[in-house]
Amino acid sequence: MWYAIISEDVADSLNLRLDARPAHLQRLEQLKQQGRLLLAGPHPAIDSHDPGDAGFSGSLVVAEFDSLSDAQQWADDDPYVAAGVYQQVTVKPFKKVLP
């Protein structure tokens, strides 16, 4: 089943994100290679494709896991969690309808 992992950043998270980004992207790439990643990306803190120093306010990952607990465990192990980037992470089942 698909699960949405919705993460909210702490204030001024940009430098924390940059430090942990390679490890974070490596885990997403593994999901992609396994055919389990639907989409992933950050939420810019301002209305801009490239927010620059404004940074990001959170992230969204939609990926396939065997269960909610597996999705939660994957989210809990995210390098951004360990680095203190996220202040809150919510994991919910997701039903893909379109496209």
C-alpha positions in Angstrom: 0.0 0.0 0.0 1.0 3.6 -0.5 1.8 5.8 2.5 2.3 9.6 2.7 5.1 10.8 4.9 4.4 14.4 5.7 7.2 16.2 7.6 7.4 19.7 9.1 10.8 21.3 9.5 12.1 23.2 12.6 12.7 26.9 12.1 15.9 27.7 10.1 16.5 24.1 9.0 18.4 24.8 5.8 21.9 24.1 7.1 20.7 21.0 8.9 19.1 19.9 5.7 22.2 20.5 3.6 24.4 18.5 6.0 22.0 15.4 6.0 20.8 15.7 2.4 23.2 13.1 0.8 22.1 10.3 3.2 18.4 11.4 2.9 18.6 11.2 -0.9 20.4 7.8 -0.8 17.5 6.3 1.1 15.0 7.8 -1.4 17.1 6.5 -4.3 16.9 3.0 -2.8 13.1 3.2 -2.7 13.1 4.4 -6.3 15.3 1.5 -7.5 13.0 -0.9 -5.7 10.0 0.6 -7.6 8.4 1.8 -4.4 8.7 5.6 -4.7 5.7 7.5 -6.1 7.1 11.0 -5.4 9.3 12.9 -3.0 10.3 16.5 -2.5 10.5 19.4 -0.2 8.0 22.3 0.5 9.8 25.6 -0.3 9.3 28.1 2.6 8.3 30.7 0.1 6.4 30.7 -3.2 9.4 29.9 -5.4 10.9 26.9 -7.1 14.3 27.9 -5.6 13.7 29.5 -2.2 17.4 30.2 -1.7 18.2 31.2 1.9 14.5 31.0 2.9 14.9 27.2 2.7 12.1 24.7 3.2 9.3 24.2 5.6 9.0 20.4 5.3 8.8 17.4 2.9 6.5 15.0 1.3 7.3 11.4 0.4 4.7 8.9 -1.0 6.1 5.4 -1.1 4.9 1.8 -0.9 5.4 -0.2 2.2 3.9 -3.5 3.5 2.3 -1.8 6.5 1.8 1.5 8.3 4.3 0.3 10.9 6.9 -0.3 8.2 6.3 3.1 6.8 6.5 4.7 10.2 9.8 2.8 10.9 11.2 4.0 7.6 10.2 7.6 8.4 11.7 7.3 12.0 15.0 6.3 10.5 15.3 9.2 8.1 18.6 11.0 8.4 16.7 14.3 8.6 15.1 13.1 11.8 18.5 12.2 13.3 19.9 15.6 12.2 17.0 17.5 13.8 15.6 18.8 10.6 12.0 17.7 11.3 9.9 18.9 14.3 7.0 16.6 13.3 6.5 13.6 11.0 3.0 12.2 10.1 2.6 8.9 8.3 -0.8 8.2 6.7 -2.1 5.6 4.3 -2.5 7.1 0.8 -4.8 6.0 -2.0 -3.6 6.9 -5.4 -6.5 7.9 -7.7 -5.0 10.0 -10.4 -3.2 10.0 -12.7 
